[in-house]
């Protein structure tokens, strides 16, 4: 197994999920829930569930904790590519993106 994700990546994942859920909600993009046709706003937990599901489909891992550093980056890039179609871009939280993500 490649190097497992780091604690910083874990913190960045949680911050990213929070920021993305807020951006999606602010843009009026809700999660379609097929039960009774309800629309539900995004939450950090629901965004992380999407992150987890992409990791599960691409790498057969049920937990983001088991993704490698490279796999974490690739899942982020996959999500980023899809949300770009809505005109949303949330950079991965890092020291380099400190001003945009308010972290570190």
MOPAC internal coordinates of N, CA, C and O (Angstrom, degrees):
PM7 1SCF
backbone

  N    0.0000 0     0.00 0     0.00 0    0    0    0
  C    1.4608 1     0.00 0     0.00 0    1    0    0
  C    1.5198 1   108.69 1     0.00 0    2    1    0
  O    1.2310 1   121.05 1   -42.41 1    3    2    1
  N    1.3331 1   115.60 1   137.59 1    3    2    1
  C    1.4548 1   119.73 1   175.92 1    5    3    2
  C    1.5229 1   109.00 1   -65.57 1    6    5    3
  O    1.2310 1   120.68 1    -7.14 1    7    6    5
  N    1.3210 1   116.31 1   172.86 1    7    6    5
  C    1.4566 1   119.97 1   178.68 1    9    7    6
  C    1.5212 1   110.31 1   -56.22 1   10    9    7
  O    1.2310 1   121.07 1   -53.05 1   11   10    9
  N    1.3244 1   115.55 1   126.95 1   11   10    9
  C    1.4588 1   121.33 1   179.02 1   13   11   10
  C    1.5251 1   109.40 1   -65.10 1   14   13   11
  O    1.2310 1   120.52 1   -24.12 1   15   14   13
  N    1.3206 1   116.61 1   155.88 1   15   14   13
  C    1.4627 1   119.41 1   179.73 1   17   15   14
  C    1.5188 1   110.14 1   -54.79 1   18   17   15
  O    1.2310 1   121.17 1   -25.86 1   19   18   17
  N    1.3155 1   115.38 1   154.14 1   19   18   17
  C    1.4559 1   120.79 1  -176.96 1   21   19   18
  C    1.5315 1   110.66 1   -92.58 1   22   21   19
  O    1.2310 1   120.82 1   -11.24 1   23   22   21
  N    1.3264 1   116.04 1   168.76 1   23   22   21
  C    1.4651 1   120.05 1   175.12 1   25   23   22
  C    1.5217 1   110.38 1   -62.84 1   26   25   23
  O    1.2310 1   120.41 1   143.35 1   27   26   25
  N    1.3416 1   116.83 1   -36.65 1   27   26   25
  C    1.4647 1   119.69 1   177.20 1   29   27   26
  C    1.5227 1   110.61 1   -64.40 1   30   29   27
  O    1.2310 1   120.13 1   140.39 1   31   30   29
  N    1.3348 1   117.35 1   -39.61 1   31   30   29
  C    1.4631 1   119.60 1   176.85 1   33   31   30
  C    1.5222 1   110.31 1   -64.57 1   34   33   31
  O    1.2310 1   119.88 1   142.16 1   35   34   33
  N    1.3214 1   117.84 1   -37.84 1   35   34   33
  C    1.4517 1   121.42 1   178.38 1   37   35   34
  C    1.5297 1   110.18 1   -62.45 1   38   37   35
  O    1.2310 1   120.42 1   132.85 1   39   38   37
  N    1.3331 1   116.79 1   -47.15 1   39   38   37
  C    1.4666 1   120.54 1   178.02 1   41   39   38
  C    1.5273 1   110.61 1   -62.51 1   42   41   39
  O    1.2310 1   121.02 1   138.46 1   43   42   41
  N    1.3263 1   115.66 1   -41.54 1   43   42   41
  C    1.4592 1   120.12 1   179.57 1   45   43   42
  C    1.5309 1   110.44 1   -64.16 1   46   45   43
  O    1.2310 1   120.10 1   140.81 1   47   46   45
  N    1.3370 1   117.42 1   -39.19 1   47   46   45
  C    1.4629 1   121.34 1   178.68 1   49   47   46
  C    1.5234 1   110.56 1   -59.81 1   50   49   47
  O    1.2310 1   120.20 1   133.35 1   51   50   49
  N    1.3224 1   117.22 1   -46.65 1   51   50   49
  C    1.4608 1   120.67 1  -179.08 1   53   51   50
  C    1.5206 1   111.47 1   -65.45 1   54   53   51
  O    1.2310 1   119.98 1   139.14 1   55   54   53
  N    1.3203 1   117.64 1   -40.86 1   55   54   53
  C    1.4555 1   120.92 1   177.70 1   57   55   54
  C    1.5233 1   110.35 1   -66.35 1   58   57   55
  O    1.2310 1   120.21 1   137.26 1   59   58   57
  N    1.3299 1   117.21 1   -42.74 1   59   58   57
  C    1.4647 1   121.87 1   178.45 1   61   59   58
  C    1.5243 1   110.23 1   -59.53 1   62   61   59
  O    1.2310 1   119.87 1   133.92 1   63   62   61
  N    1.3206 1   117.85 1   -46.08 1   63   62   61
  C    1.4595 1   121.00 1  -179.64 1   65   63   62
  C    1.5331 1   110.84 1   -61.30 1   66   65   63
  O    1.2310 1   120.57 1   139.92 1   67   66   65
  N    1.3071 1   116.51 1   -40.08 1   67   66   65
  C    1.4695 1   120.52 1   177.95 1   69   67   66
  C    1.5194 1   110.47 1   -64.26 1   70   69   67
  O    1.2310 1   120.44 1   131.93 1   71   70   69
  N    1.3262 1   116.77 1   -48.07 1   71   70   69
  C    1.4627 1   120.99 1  -177.84 1   73   71   70
  C    1.5243 1   111.50 1   -65.51 1   74   73   71
  O    1.2310 1   120.09 1   138.78 1   75   74   73
  N    1.3266 1   117.43 1   -41.22 1   75   74   73
  C    1.4565 1   120.60 1  -179.16 1   77   75   74
  C    1.5229 1   110.80 1   -68.24 1   78   77   75
  O    1.2310 1   119.85 1   138.86 1   79   78   77
  N    1.3184 1   117.90 1   -41.14 1   79   78   77
  C    1.4648 1   119.26 1   179.29 1   81   79   78
  C    1.5289 1   110.13 1   -62.01 1   82   81   79
  O    1.2310 1   119.81 1   140.20 1   83   82   81
  N    1.3279 1   117.96 1   -39.80 1   83   82   81
  C    1.4624 1   121.23 1   177.76 1   85   83   82
  C    1.5259 1   111.05 1   -65.77 1   86   85   83
  O    1.2310 1   120.17 1   136.69 1   87   86   85
  N    1.3269 1   117.28 1   -43.31 1   87   86   85
  C    1.4639 1   120.74 1   179.84 1   89   87   86
  C    1.5248 1   111.06 1   -63.78 1   90   89   87
  O    1.2310 1   120.01 1   136.98 1   91   90   89
  N    1.3319 1   117.58 1   -43.02 1   91   90   89
  C    1.4646 1   121.18 1   178.10 1   93   91   90
  C    1.5248 1   110.53 1   -62.15 1   94   93   91
  O    1.2310 1   120.54 1   134.99 1   95   94   93
  N    1.3211 1   116.58 1   -45.01 1   95   94   93
  C    1.4615 1   120.07 1   179.80 1   97   95   94
  C    1.5235 1   111.22 1   -63.91 1   98   97   95
  O    1.2310 1   120.21 1   136.88 1   99   98   97
  N    1.3296 1   117.20 1   -43.12 1   99   98   97
  C    1.4623 1   121.27 1   179.13 1  101   99   98
  C    1.5232 1   111.85 1   -63.16 1  102  101   99
  O    1.2310 1   120.57 1   150.92 1  103  102  101
  N    1.3259 1   116.52 1   -29.08 1  103  102  101
  C    1.4598 1   121.19 1   178.58 1  105  103  102
  C    1.5320 1   111.59 1   -85.82 1  106  105  103
  O    1.2310 1   120.29 1   179.60 1  107  106  105
  N    1.3345 1   117.06 1    -0.40 1  107  106  105
  C    1.4591 1   120.85 1   179.44 1  109  107  106
  C    1.5173 1   114.28 1    76.41 1  110  109  107
  O    1.2310 1   120.62 1  -158.04 1  111  110  109
  N    1.3317 1   116.42 1    21.96 1  111  110  109
  C    1.4644 1   121.12 1  -179.60 1  113  111  110
  C    1.5184 1   107.72 1  -101.02 1  114  113  111
  O    1.2310 1   120.89 1   -73.65 1  115  114  113
  N    1.3237 1   115.91 1   106.35 1  115  114  113
  C    1.4606 1   120.33 1  -177.80 1  117  115  114
  C    1.5177 1   110.55 1  -102.75 1  118  117  115
  O    1.2310 1   121.23 1   -11.56 1  119  118  117
  N    1.3103 1   115.25 1   168.44 1  119  118  117
  C    1.4639 1   120.94 1   175.74 1  121  119  118
  C    1.5172 1   107.62 1   -85.37 1  122  121  119
  O    1.2310 1   121.49 1   -56.60 1  123  122  121
  N    1.3118 1   114.76 1   123.40 1  123  122  121
  C    1.4608 1   118.10 1   176.15 1  125  123  122
  C    1.5166 1   109.38 1   -72.23 1  126  125  123
  O    1.2310 1   120.56 1   -57.92 1  127  126  125
  N    1.2883 1   116.53 1   122.08 1  127  126  125
  C    1.4537 1   120.84 1   176.68 1  129  127  126
  C    1.5157 1   106.52 1  -111.57 1  130  129  127
  O    1.2310 1   120.39 1   -58.95 1  131  130  129
  N    1.3122 1   116.86 1   121.05 1  131  130  129
  C    1.4467 1   121.20 1  -172.30 1  133  131  130
  C    1.5226 1   113.17 1   -77.07 1  134  133  131
  O    1.2310 1   120.20 1   167.21 1  135  134  133
  N    1.3178 1   117.22 1   -12.79 1  135  134  133
  C    1.4565 1   120.43 1   177.29 1  137  135  134
  C    1.5194 1   108.71 1   -71.11 1  138  137  135
  O    1.2310 1   120.42 1   -70.33 1  139  138  137
  N    1.3120 1   116.81 1   109.67 1  139  138  137
  C    1.4719 1   123.41 1   178.75 1  141  139  138
  C    1.5282 1   113.06 1    61.09 1  142  141  139
  O    1.2310 1   119.65 1  -161.54 1  143  142  141
  N    1.3191 1   118.28 1    18.46 1  143  142  141
  C    1.4590 1   120.79 1   175.92 1  145  143  142
  C    1.5117 1   115.08 1    68.12 1  146  145  143
  O    1.2310 1   119.94 1  -159.93 1  147  146  145
  N    1.3200 1   117.71 1    20.07 1  147  146  145
  C    1.4663 1   120.77 1  -179.19 1  149  147  146
  C    1.5227 1   110.97 1   -74.42 1  150  149  147
  O    1.2310 1   120.94 1   -30.54 1  151  150  149
  N    1.3010 1   115.80 1   149.46 1  151  150  149
  C    1.4594 1   121.98 1   172.27 1  153  151  150
  C    1.5232 1   107.11 1  -109.48 1  154  153  151
  O    1.2310 1   120.44 1   -45.94 1  155  154  153
  N    1.3096 1   116.76 1   134.06 1  155  154  153
  C    1.4569 1   122.35 1  -176.36 1  157  155  154
  C    1.5216 1   108.53 1  -123.89 1  158  157  155
  O    1.2310 1   120.75 1   -45.59 1  159  158  157
  N    1.3426 1   116.17 1   134.41 1  159  158  157
  C    1.4613 1   119.84 1   176.26 1  161  159  158
  C    1.5217 1   110.45 1   -65.04 1  162  161  159
  O    1.2310 1   121.41 1   -22.17 1  163  162  161
  N    1.3136 1   114.90 1   157.83 1  163  162  161
  C    1.4619 1   121.71 1   177.35 1  165  163  162
  C    1.5175 1   109.82 1   -75.72 1  166  165  163
  O    1.2310 1   121.17 1   -26.65 1  167  166  165
  N    1.3101 1   115.36 1   153.35 1  167  166  165
  C    1.4650 1   122.15 1   174.33 1  169  167  166
  C    1.5243 1   107.12 1  -135.38 1  170  169  167
  O    1.2310 1   120.15 1   -18.04 1  171  170  169
  N    1.3251 1   117.32 1   161.96 1  171  170  169
  C    1.4643 1   118.33 1   175.88 1  173  171  170
  C    1.5352 1   111.71 1   -54.97 1  174  173  171
  O    1.2310 1   120.65 1   143.16 1  175  174  173
  N    1.3350 1   116.37 1   -36.84 1  175  174  173
  C    1.4684 1   120.16 1  -179.43 1  177  175  174
  C    1.5318 1   111.35 1   -67.21 1  178  177  175
  O    1.2310 1   120.35 1   139.71 1  179  178  177
  N    1.3345 1   116.93 1   -40.29 1  179  178  177
  C    1.4638 1   118.98 1  -179.17 1  181  179  178
  C    1.5256 1   111.26 1   -71.13 1  182  181  179
  O    1.2310 1   120.58 1   144.99 1  183  182  181
  N    1.3350 1   116.50 1   -35.01 1  183  182  181
  C    1.4742 1   119.38 1   176.25 1  185  183  182
  C    1.5233 1   109.53 1   -66.43 1  186  185  183
  O    1.2310 1   120.43 1   138.71 1  187  186  185
  N    1.3307 1   116.78 1   -41.29 1  187  186  185
  C    1.4609 1   118.96 1   178.55 1  189  187  186
  C    1.5300 1   110.63 1   -64.55 1  190  189  187
  O    1.2310 1   120.27 1   146.13 1  191  190  189
  N    1.3302 1   117.09 1   -33.87 1  191  190  189
  C    1.4648 1   120.08 1   177.46 1  193  191  190
  C    1.5313 1   110.17 1   -62.62 1  194  193  191
  O    1.2310 1   120.34 1   142.11 1  195  194  193
  N    1.3429 1   116.95 1   -37.89 1  195  194  193
  C    1.4637 1   120.67 1   176.27 1  197  195  194
  C    1.5257 1   109.42 1   -65.88 1  198  197  195
  O    1.2310 1   120.49 1   135.18 1  199  198  197
  N    1.3307 1   116.67 1   -44.82 1  199  198  197
  C    1.4593 1   122.01 1   177.74 1  201  199  198
  C    1.5304 1   109.79 1   -56.61 1  202  201  199
  O    1.2310 1   121.33 1   133.07 1  203  202  201
  N    1.3382 1   115.06 1   -46.93 1  203  202  201
  C    1.4658 1   121.23 1  -179.67 1  205  203  202
  C    1.5307 1   110.84 1   -62.38 1  206  205  203
  O    1.2310 1   120.64 1   137.60 1  207  206  205
  N    1.3339 1   116.37 1   -42.40 1  207  206  205
  C    1.4634 1   120.50 1  -177.38 1  209  207  206
  C    1.5332 1   111.13 1   -65.33 1  210  209  207
  O    1.2310 1   120.25 1   140.86 1  211  210  209
  N    1.3227 1   117.13 1   -39.14 1  211  210  209
  C    1.4680 1   119.37 1   177.04 1  213  211  210
  C    1.5213 1   109.72 1   -64.39 1  214  213  211
  O    1.2310 1   120.03 1   137.58 1  215  214  213
  N    1.3283 1   117.56 1   -42.42 1  215  214  213
  C    1.4621 1   120.98 1   176.30 1  217  215  214
  C    1.5165 1   111.78 1   -61.19 1  218  217  215
  O    1.2310 1   120.88 1   143.60 1  219  218  217
  N    1.3195 1   115.92 1   -36.40 1  219  218  217
  C    1.4654 1   120.94 1   179.86 1  221  219  218
  C    1.5293 1   110.48 1   -67.99 1  222  221  219
  O    1.2310 1   120.85 1   135.93 1  223  222  221
  N    1.3275 1   115.97 1   -44.07 1  223  222  221
  C    1.4633 1   120.23 1  -178.95 1  225  223  222
  C    1.5306 1   111.19 1   -69.36 1  226  225  223
  O    1.2310 1   120.57 1   134.87 1  227  226  225
  N    1.3420 1   116.52 1   -45.13 1  227  226  225
  C    1.4661 1   119.86 1  -176.09 1  229  227  226
  C    1.5223 1   113.41 1   -75.82 1  230  229  227
  O    1.2310 1   120.42 1   141.62 1  231  230  229
  N    1.3477 1   116.81 1   -38.38 1  231  230  229
  C    1.4680 1   119.86 1  -170.21 1  233  231  230
  C    1.5212 1   113.79 1  -123.38 1  234  233  231
  O    1.2310 1   120.12 1  -175.31 1  235  234  233
  N    1.3256 1   117.37 1     4.69 1  235  234  233
  C    1.4623 1   122.67 1   178.53 1  237  235  234
  C    1.5286 1   112.73 1    58.20 1  238  237  235
  O    1.2310 1   120.85 1  -146.55 1  239  238  237
  N    1.3233 1   115.99 1    33.45 1  239  238  237
  C    1.4686 1   121.77 1   176.93 1  241  239  238
  C    1.5188 1   108.65 1  -110.84 1  242  241  239
  O    1.2310 1   120.21 1   -48.57 1  243  242  241
  N    1.3181 1   117.19 1   131.43 1  243  242  241
  C    1.4621 1   121.58 1  -179.29 1  245  243  242
  C    1.5212 1   113.90 1   -84.98 1  246  245  243
  O    1.2310 1   120.19 1   172.09 1  247  246  245
  N    1.3246 1   117.24 1    -7.91 1  247  246  245
  C    1.4563 1   121.30 1  -175.65 1  249  247  246
  C    1.5231 1   109.83 1  -134.38 1  250  249  247
  O    1.2310 1   120.73 1   -41.17 1  251  250  249
  N    1.3282 1   116.22 1   138.83 1  251  250  249
  C    1.4670 1   119.16 1   175.52 1  253  251  250
  C    1.5232 1   110.71 1   -65.73 1  254  253  251
  O    1.2310 1   120.34 1   155.28 1  255  254  253
  N    1.3234 1   116.96 1   -24.72 1  255  254  253
  C    1.4670 1   120.52 1   179.48 1  257  255  254
  C    1.5283 1   112.09 1   -64.10 1  258  257  255
  O    1.2310 1   120.58 1   156.70 1  259  258  257
  N    1.3173 1   116.50 1   -23.30 1  259  258  257
  C    1.4678 1   120.29 1  -178.14 1  261  259  258
  C    1.5264 1   112.80 1   -94.00 1  262  261  259
  O    1.2310 1   120.30 1   177.77 1  263  262  261
  N    1.3275 1   117.02 1    -2.23 1  263  262  261
  C    1.4594 1   119.80 1   178.05 1  265  263  262
  C    1.5208 1   110.18 1   -76.49 1  266  265  263
  O    1.2310 1   120.88 1   -34.80 1  267  266  265
  N    1.3178 1   115.92 1   145.20 1  267  266  265
  C    1.4597 1   120.29 1   176.62 1  269  267  266
  C    1.5307 1   109.07 1   -77.42 1  270  269  267
  O    1.2310 1   120.79 1   -10.05 1  271  270  269
  N    1.3074 1   116.09 1   169.95 1  271  270  269
  C    1.4669 1   121.13 1   176.71 1  273  271  270
  C    1.5203 1   110.54 1   -56.92 1  274  273  271
  O    1.2310 1   120.86 1   134.46 1  275  274  273
  N    1.3113 1   115.95 1   -45.54 1  275  274  273
  C    1.4648 1   121.45 1  -179.46 1  277  275  274
  C    1.5309 1   110.86 1   -64.11 1  278  277  275
  O    1.2310 1   120.32 1   137.22 1  279  278  277
  N    1.3146 1   116.99 1   -42.78 1  279  278  277
  C    1.4610 1   120.89 1  -179.72 1  281  279  278
  C    1.5263 1   111.20 1   -65.21 1  282  281  279
  O    1.2310 1   120.15 1   140.56 1  283  282  281
  N    1.3416 1   117.32 1   -39.44 1  283  282  281
  C    1.4703 1   120.96 1   176.50 1  285  283  282
  C    1.5227 1   109.81 1   -57.78 1  286  285  283
  O    1.2310 1   120.80 1   133.78 1  287  286  285
  N    1.3180 1   116.07 1   -46.22 1  287  286  285
  C    1.4660 1   120.79 1  -179.99 1  289  287  286
  C    1.5201 1   110.69 1   -62.52 1  290  289  287
  O    1.2310 1   120.32 1   137.75 1  291  290  289
  N    1.3149 1   116.99 1   -42.25 1  291  290  289
  C    1.4597 1   120.60 1  -178.38 1  293  291  290
  C    1.5328 1   112.07 1   -67.99 1  294  293  291
  O    1.2310 1   119.86 1   144.16 1  295  294  293
  N    1.3210 1   117.87 1   -35.84 1  295  294  293
  C    1.4639 1   120.23 1   176.46 1  297  295  294
  C    1.5271 1   109.07 1   -66.61 1  298  297  295
  O    1.2310 1   120.06 1   135.67 1  299  298  297
  N    1.3291 1   117.50 1   -44.33 1  299  298  297
  C    1.4671 1   121.06 1   176.34 1  301  299  298
  C    1.5256 1   110.28 1   -56.28 1  302  301  299
  O    1.2310 1   120.15 1   132.89 1  303  302  301
  N    1.3192 1   117.31 1   -47.11 1  303  302  301
  C    1.4618 1   121.08 1  -178.61 1  305  303  302
  C    1.5274 1   111.36 1   -62.29 1  306  305  303
  O    1.2310 1   120.13 1   143.59 1  307  306  305
  N    1.3123 1   117.35 1   -36.41 1  307  306  305
  C    1.4685 1   122.30 1   177.35 1  309  307  306
  C    1.5293 1   110.00 1   -63.12 1  310  309  307
  O    1.2310 1   120.50 1   130.90 1  311  310  309
  N    1.3220 1   116.66 1   -49.10 1  311  310  309
  C    1.4669 1   120.94 1   179.05 1  313  311  310
  C    1.5239 1   109.99 1   -63.43 1  314  313  311
  O    1.2310 1   120.46 1   134.48 1  315  314  313
  N    1.3110 1   116.72 1   -45.52 1  315  314  313
  C    1.4596 1   121.58 1  -178.32 1  317  315  314
  C    1.5291 1   110.90 1   -58.64 1  318  317  315
  O    1.2310 1   120.61 1   141.34 1  319  318  317
  N    1.3144 1   116.44 1   -38.66 1  319  318  317
  C    1.4610 1   121.01 1   179.13 1  321  319  318
  C    1.5305 1   110.25 1   -63.86 1  322  321  319
  O    1.2310 1   120.38 1   139.36 1  323  322  321
  N    1.3264 1   116.88 1   -40.64 1  323  322  321
  C    1.4640 1   120.59 1  -178.51 1  325  323  322
  C    1.5249 1   112.22 1   -73.12 1  326  325  323
  O    1.2310 1   119.61 1   138.57 1  327  326  325
  N    1.3191 1   118.35 1   -41.43 1  327  326  325
  C    1.4679 1   119.33 1  -178.10 1  329  327  326
  C    1.5237 1   111.79 1   -72.83 1  330  329  327
  O    1.2310 1   120.22 1   161.00 1  331  330  329
  N    1.3358 1   117.18 1   -19.00 1  331  330  329
  C    1.4616 1   120.25 1   176.82 1  333  331  330
  C    1.5266 1   110.74 1   -60.77 1  334  333  331
  O    1.2310 1   120.23 1   150.57 1  335  334  333
  N    1.3214 1   117.16 1   -29.43 1  335  334  333
  C    1.4740 1   120.20 1   179.11 1  337  335  334
  C    1.5325 1   111.46 1   -65.92 1  338  337  335
  O    1.2310 1   120.08 1   161.52 1  339  338  337
  N    1.3413 1   117.46 1   -18.48 1  339  338  337
  C    1.4610 1   122.21 1   175.60 1  341  339  338
  C    1.5306 1   111.47 1   -96.31 1  342  341  339
  O    1.2310 1   120.78 1  -177.20 1  343  342  341
  N    1.3297 1   116.12 1     2.80 1  343  342  341
  C    1.4595 1   120.30 1  -178.25 1  345  343  342
  C    1.5132 1   113.39 1    77.58 1  346  345  343
  O    1.2310 1   120.50 1  -158.10 1  347  346  345
  N    1.3305 1   116.66 1    21.90 1  347  346  345
  C    1.4697 1   121.26 1  -178.85 1  349  347  346
  C    1.5163 1   108.88 1  -112.31 1  350  349  347
  O    1.2310 1   121.43 1   -45.05 1  351  350  349
  N    1.3252 1   114.87 1   134.95 1  351  350  349
  C    1.4642 1   120.72 1   172.23 1  353  351  350
  C    1.5154 1   107.84 1  -139.16 1  354  353  351
  O    1.2310 1   120.98 1   -60.44 1  355  354  353
  N    1.2977 1   115.73 1   119.56 1  355  354  353
  C    1.4638 1   122.69 1   174.03 1  357  355  354
  C    1.5202 1   105.48 1  -114.71 1  358  357  355
  O    1.2310 1   119.87 1   -65.31 1  359  358  357
  N    1.3410 1   117.86 1   114.69 1  359  358  357
  C    1.4609 1   118.56 1   179.19 1  361  359  358
  C    1.5250 1   110.36 1   -69.13 1  362  361  359
  O    1.2310 1   121.38 1   -26.00 1  363  362  361
  N    1.3214 1   114.97 1   154.00 1  363  362  361
  C    1.4602 1   119.40 1   176.16 1  365  363  362
  C    1.5229 1   107.68 1   -65.95 1  366  365  363
  O    1.2310 1   119.69 1   -51.93 1  367  366  365
  N    1.3269 1   118.20 1   128.07 1  367  366  365
  C    1.4632 1   120.38 1  -179.96 1  369  367  366
  C    1.5334 1   111.69 1   -58.50 1  370  369  367
  O    1.2310 1   121.42 1   -53.44 1  371  370  369
  N    1.3169 1   114.89 1   126.56 1  371  370  369
  C    1.4595 1   121.05 1   179.58 1  373  371  370
  C    1.5188 1   108.61 1  -159.86 1  374  373  371
  O    1.2310 1   120.68 1    -8.43 1  375  374  373
  N    1.3131 1   116.31 1   171.57 1  375  374  373
  C    1.4602 1   120.72 1   176.95 1  377  375  374
  C    1.5256 1   110.79 1   -60.36 1  378  377  375
  O    1.2310 1   120.92 1   143.46 1  379  378  377
  N    1.3338 1   115.85 1   -36.54 1  379  378  377
  C    1.4624 1   120.54 1  -179.07 1  381  379  378
  C    1.5284 1   111.70 1   -66.96 1  382  381  379
  O    1.2310 1   120.17 1   151.11 1  383  382  381
  N    1.3120 1   117.27 1   -28.89 1  383  382  381
  C    1.4614 1   122.41 1  -179.19 1  385  383  382
  C    1.5214 1   111.78 1  -104.75 1  386  385  383
  O    1.2310 1   120.42 1  -154.26 1  387  386  385
  N    1.2952 1   116.80 1    25.74 1  387  386  385
  C    1.4615 1   122.62 1  -173.16 1  389  387  386
  C    1.5278 1   112.45 1   -52.67 1  390  389  387
  O    1.2310 1   119.84 1   135.17 1  391  390  389
  N    1.3208 1   117.91 1   -44.83 1  391  390  389
  C    1.4562 1   121.07 1  -177.77 1  393  391  390
  C    1.5336 1   111.65 1   -66.65 1  394  393  391
  O    1.2310 1   120.26 1   142.75 1  395  394  393
  N    1.3193 1   117.10 1   -37.25 1  395  394  393
  C    1.4630 1   120.83 1  -177.27 1  397  395  394
  C    1.5189 1   112.68 1   -78.25 1  398  397  395
  O    1.2310 1   120.06 1   150.28 1  399  398  397
  N    1.3234 1   117.49 1   -29.72 1  399  398  397
  C    1.4647 1   120.40 1  -174.19 1  401  399  398
  C    1.5212 1   113.94 1  -111.09 1  402  401  399
  O    1.2310 1   120.06 1   173.56 1  403  402  401
  N    1.3118 1   117.49 1    -6.44 1  403  402  401
  C    1.4643 1   121.83 1   178.26 1  405  403  402
  C    1.5188 1   112.37 1    52.04 1  406  405  403
  O    1.2310 1   120.44 1  -129.82 1  407  406  405
  N    1.3093 1   116.76 1    50.18 1  407  406  405
  C    1.4622 1   122.26 1  -179.34 1  409  407  406
  C    1.5254 1   108.74 1  -133.19 1  410  409  407
  O    1.2310 1   120.97 1   -18.45 1  411  410  409
  N    1.3026 1   115.76 1   161.55 1  411  410  409
  C    1.4733 1   124.77 1   178.39 1  413  411  410
  C    1.4542 1   107.99 1    66.54 1  414  413  411
  O    1.2310 1   120.10 1   180.00 1  415  414  413

